[in-house]
Amino acid sequence: MTSADLRAVGARTFRSLHIRNYRLFWFGQLVSVSGTWMQTVAQSWLVLSLTGSGVDLGITVALQFLPMLLFGMYGGLLADRSDKRKLLIATQAAGGLLALILFGLVATDTVELWMVYVLAFLLGVVTMIDMPTRQSFVIEMVGPDEVPNAVGLNSAMFNTGRILGPAAAGISISALGIAPSFLANAISYLAVIGALLAMRPGELFRREPAERRRGEVRAGLRYAWGDPILRSTLVLVAVLGMFGVNFVVVLPLLARFTFEGGAGLYSLFTALMSLGSLMGALVAASRARPTRRVLIGSGIAFGVLLLGTAAAPTVWLTSVLLVAVGMAVMLFLATANTTLQLNSDAALRGRVMALYGLLLMGTTPVGGPLLGWISEAWGPRVGLAIGGALSLAAALAAASRVRLRRRSRAASRAEGDAAEVIVAA
């Protein structure tokens, strides 16, 4: 490949960053997401330091995502009704305040497990509103033509933060203790708030907010379930989200109990998986349109790789496989996200993306404690293996359904051709 070809690929991959509003948002989010991942690592290590229990860690994660499970569709409805930029400013400010409170509790050595539970739940309430608003705001920044690229770059940004945040947390926890990670996260929210304030509202691809009507949440559910593309994509996301994408629970247990490591090893595992996710996100950003083949193929690869990671005997091999796991899962999620956004009606997009968040993160209250209990009772490898097996089974079932539909359509065409021949004769 020539240098001109490389420049062309780079220009195609990063083209959404030429849009000023999106560029501001992207870099602001990069800082904020890095801080969020610092807090994620620190919070997991804080719970293990307080109790040493995989179940308690699973409960913490579950509480953080419980609001999405219970009220996620209402968060999407609020996004459809609101000025998304102003709503995001409010959610980012609330997230920063919660991080500051947790910093104060840890720094003064007054933190108890129930306090972590409460703050995790409150952060989940913020996320319940922030997530569908942020997801559906992408198309308002870049327009429909650039959504696949922007979603891929969003995923790349998120995973760059997943590399920088855990690495910074590992260094900070080892040198300064747990508390500074929460302070860093609180400060990082200022970057995205500043980016949102600096945007030019007149350059957004905005539409009129959804009208207030009765039964709007049910209307969103009926719409998503009635569309075959949306329904099949969301079902696959639900299974992988509940059982496969539970790394916040399984990875710290794998680092501490399987390989007898510390926060540094957990941070390394998280950063390596994030490196793979960054690669997967860039692949997704370079593609013109999402396809069913990529969606299902990446789901199959994810399940197989999780099973391989569960069986890996050494830290070195586990580290290599986690890079591949991250690449597969992010290619799957970016493709699913883009598929849902491009196939959703604009007036219902916030609710569709809330359903995506509900099924991806809202299922964690079920899968998180369950995998935490399994990992504590039989070991983290078993927890990983179960997640991999169920993810693989769901992706293979989806592939089988696609093949059956193709055969059915081919048979129908053949019958139609035969009928035409008879009529002509």
Sequence and secondary structure as in RCSB ss.txt:
>XXXX:A:sequence
MTSADLRAVGARTFRSLHIRNYRLFWFGQLVSVSGTWMQTVAQSWLVLSLTGSGVDLGITVALQFLPMLLFGMYG
GLLADRSDKRKLLIATQAAGGLLALILFGLVATDTVELWMVYVLAFLLGVVTMIDMPTRQSFVIEMVGPDEVPNA
VGLNSAMFNTGRILGPAAAGISISALGIAPSFLANAISYLAVIGALLAMRPGELFRREPAERRRGEVRAGLRYAW
GDPILRSTLVLVAVLGMFGVNFVVVLPLLARFTFEGGAGLYSLFTALMSLGSLMGALVAASRARPTRRVLIGSGI
AFGVLLLGTAAAPTVWLTSVLLVAVGMAVMLFLATANTTLQLNSDAALRGRVMALYGLLLMGTTPVGGPLLGWIS
EAWGPRVGLAIGGALSLAAALAAASRVRLRRRSRAASRAEGDAAEVIVAA
>XXXX:A:secstr
  HHHHHHHHHHHTGGGGSHHHHHHHHHHHHHHHHHHHHHHHHHHHHHHHH  HHHHHHHHHHHHHHHHHHHHHH
HHHHHHS HHHHHHHHHHHHHHHHHHHHHHHHTT   HHHHHHHHHHHHHHHHHHHHHHHHHHHHHH GGGHHHH
HHHHHHHHHHHHHHHHHHHHHHHHHH SHHHHHHHHHHHHHHHHHHHHS GGGS         TTHHHHHHHHHH
HSHHHHHHHHHHHHIIIIIS HHHHHHHIIIIIS   HHHHHHHHHHHHHHHHHHHHHHHH SS  HHHHHHHHH
HHHHHHHHHHH  SHHHHHHHHHHHHHHHHHHHHHHHHHHHHTS GGGHHHHHHHHHHHHTTTHHHHHHHHHHHH
HHH HHHHHHHHHHHHHHHHHHHHHHHHHHHHHHHHHHHHHHHHHHHHH 
